[in-house]
């Protein structure tokens, strides 16, 4: 069984062996650019882990894993346009370094290449099922992004709606990455479904952890400004839980802060954090995360392979859910 660094090395080698064409440069250079911005490459690694639970020759799943990574980066390129984001992983986003037209077109071609690599699955008989999973999840990711956009102009967002949004926008792709790896290994459908559910539930916990880190992370470890969600008035789980459980005075205070800009960022972040702290919001959010995390690992427990084959996947996801960045 390969550990995470070994799997990432395999993915990096595959990437180097399968570059985008050099021409037209204006189309393909942005594709290579976004792939070099330092992402964790968690999703393709999960595809390989899903395969290696059942089979050892993990190279057979590399083209499918790379399809997952290309799809993920295509979605980031387009998300950055919609969010008007100037930076991605500390570097200029594609639409800022080039322009919006380039980012749209380069994102489109990345999606097409994702399908091309998917079609190179080592066992062609798996392709119909892989396409079904891929298309289902691609649609769901778009639905989640639309929900996120809609939330920006909605006065009221429910916690179930928020959890559904992060499930679609983030978690389903993590689940599908594992599921597709299992399909490549021709595993029984029941085990593939348990792996999907493991990734989906862990993905929701992962995003909840991200909400916590954005407000309470160590800036030196987190790698970006702590409190960004507060300054952007995002309706995160911390906000929604406060509106649901806090005192009437604190609810009013939070609503007032969410109607202000970021002219005094330190004051605003400190004030909103104080509201959260008074109402034990971090503890409530941590409990919510724990609920999804425990449900996720029950799904992994149900996968019918020896426990030692699960160790890399189990430890990788456990570490991610306790990360500080």
N, C-alpha and C positions, 0 to 999 in steps of 0.2 A: 504493500500500500504506500502510495506517495503522499508526502505531507504537502501543506499548502504552498510553501516556496517552490517545491519541485514541480507542482502543477502549474504554477505561474510561470516558471521557466519554460515549460512545454508550450504554453500559450504564447509567450514572447517569441519563441523560436518560430512557431507557426505564423505569427504575424509578420516576422521578417521575411519568411519564405513566400508570403502571399501579399505583397504590397499592392496598393492601388496603381493603376497605370500612370505614366508620367504626363500623358497628354489627353485632353487639354488640361494644362496645369491649373488653370483657374477653377476647374471643377474638382479635381482630385486632391490638390494640395491641402485644402481645408479638411478633407476627410482624414488624411494622415496626421494633420495638426491636432485635431481633437483627440485622436487616439494616443497622443504622446503627452497629454496634460497631467498624467500622474494618477489616473483612476485606479481603484483597488483591483479591478478585473475580477470582482467577486462572482458575478453571474456566470461567466464561462468556467470559472473554477468549480462552481457548484454543479454545472453540467458534467464536468469530468468526475467529480465526487459521486454524483448520482450513478454514473456508469460504473465506477470502480467499486461500488458496493457489491456488484454482482459479477463483474468481469475484470481481468487484469490488464488486457491490452487496450489501455485507455486512449492510445493514439487514434483508435477507430472513432472516437467521439469528438475529435478536435475540430473538424469542419463545422459540426453542429454547435459546438461551444463558441466558435468564432462568429457564427451567425447570430447567436444571442448577444455577443458583445457589440457587433455592428448595429443591431437593432437598438440596443440601449443607448449608444452614442448618437445614433440618428435622432432618437427622441430627445436627448439632451440638447442637441443643436437647435431643434425647433422650439423646445421649451424656453431656451434662453431668449429667443426672439419674442415669444409671447410675454415673458417676464421682463423684457427690456433689461436683461442682466448684462452688466458691462464685463464681469469677470466670471471665469469658470476655473476652479482650482487655482486661483491666484493669478491667472493669465487672461488676456483679453478673449472674450467669446468670439466665435467665428464671425458673427454679424458685425461686431465692433472692429475686428482686425481687417475684415474685408468689407462686406456690406450685406444687407438683408437678402437681396436677390441671390447672392452667392450662397448664403447659409441655407436658404430654402432648397436650392437646386442640389447643393452638395449633400444635404440631408436626404433628399429624395434618392440620390444615387447610392448612398450608404444602405438605405432600406432595400434597394434592388439587389445590391451585392449580398445582403444578408440572405435573401432567398436563394441566390446563386450558391452560397456555401451550404445552405440547408440541403439543396438538391444533391450535394456531394456526399451525403450520408453513406457510410461504409456499407450498410445493408440497404439496398434500394427498396426492399419490401417494407422498410420502416417509414418511408417517406410520406405516404398518405396520413399516417397517424401523427407524424411530426408536423406536417403542414396544418393539420386540424388544430393541434395544440398552439402552434405559433400564431395562426390567424385568430384564434379565440383570444389569446392574451394580447395581441397587438390591438385588437378592438377594445379590450377592457382598459388598456393603458390610455387610449384616446378618451374613453369615457371618464376615467379618473381625472385626466387633465382638464376636461371640460367642467367637471364638478368643481375642481379647484379654482378655475377661472370664474365660475358662477358665484362661488362663495365670496369673492372680493366685493360684489355689489349686493349681496344679501344681508339684510339687517339681522337675521336670525339663522343660525346653523345649529342643528342638533348634534349631539355626540355620536349617535348611530350614523348620521350622515357623514360626519367627519371620518369616522373609522372606515366606512365604506369607501370614501374617497382615497384614503391612504392605502387601503387594500388594493384598489384598482390601479392607482398610479404607481405604486412601489412594490407591493407584496406579491401580486400575482406573477410578476416576471421572475421573482426569486423562486417561487414554487414551480413555475414552468421550466426553469433552467434545470432543476433537479429531476422533474418528471421526464424531460426530453432525454437526459442522460440515461435514465432507467429504460426508456423506450429503445434507445440505441443498443442497450445490453439485452434487449428482448426479455425483460423481466415480466412476471405476471402483472396484470393490470391492477390488481389489488395493492401490490407493493408500490407500483408507480403512483397510485392515488394517495397512499399514505405519505410518500415523499413530497408530492405536490402540497398536501395539507401542511406538512411540516414546514416547508418553505414559505407558504402563504401566512401561516400564523406567526412564524418567526419574523417575517417581513413586517408585519404590523407592529410587533414588539420593537423591531429595529427602528421604525419611524417614530414611535413613541419615545424611545431613547434619544433620538435626534432632536425631538422637541425639547426634552429636558436639557440636553447639552447646549442647545442654542441659548438658553437662558442661564444655566447654572454651570456650564463647562469652564474649565481652566483655559483662559485665552492662549496661554503658551502651548497647550496641547491641542486645543480645538482648531487652531489654524485660521480662524477668521473672527470677526468681531462678535463677541458674546452679546446677546440682546438684539440681534438683527431682526428676529421675528417681532419683537416688541416695537422696534422703531418703524417697521413696515406695517404695523397694525394687523398682523396676520391672525386669523381666527384658529389658533392652534388648540391642541387638547387642553393646555394649561388655561387658556382663556375660557374655553367652553366649560371646563370643570369649575372655574371660579364663578362664572355666571350662574351655574347650577347650584352651587353649595355655599357660596360666601354670604356674609351679612349684607343687608340691603345697602348699607352705607358703602361697603367695599365694592359692591356691584356697580353702584353709581360712579364711584371714583374710577374704577377700571374703564367704564364706558366713556367717561370724560377724557381719560388719557388716550383712549383709542380714537378719539376724534381730533387729536392734536398731531402736529407734524413732529419732525425730529430736530427742531431748532436747538434744543438743549438735551442732547442724547443721554448724557450721563444721568441727568436729573430724571428723565423719563424712565430709563431702565431701572434705576434704583427705586423709584416710586412704585412701579408695577411689580417688581420683585418683592417689595415690602408687603404689597397686597397678597401676593401668592403665599409668602411666608406666614402671614397672620392667619391664613385659612388652611394651612397644612397642605397646600396644593402639590408641592413636590412629592410628598408622601403618598397622596392619593394617585398621582400619575404613576409613581413607581409600582403601586399595587396593580394598576391597570396593565402595565407592562408585564409584570410577573404573571398575571392571569393568562395572557397570550403566550408567554414563554413556556409556561408549564404545559399548556395545551399542545404547543408545538412539539415538545419532546416526548409527549405521550404518543404522538403520531410516528415519530422516529422509532420509539420502542416497538411499535407494531410491525415494522418492516421485518420480513422473515429472512434475515441473514445473521450470521454469527456476530456477536457484539463487538469483537475485535475489528471487524470490517467497518463498523460505524464510527470508530474512534476519531478518525480525522475529521469527518463531517461534524460529529457531535462537538468536538473541541473547537473547531473553527467557528461554528455558529455561537457557541457559548461565549467565546472570547469577544465576538462582535457585539453581542448583547450587553457586555459589561465594559465596552470601550469608553475611552475618555476623549475621543476625537472623532 
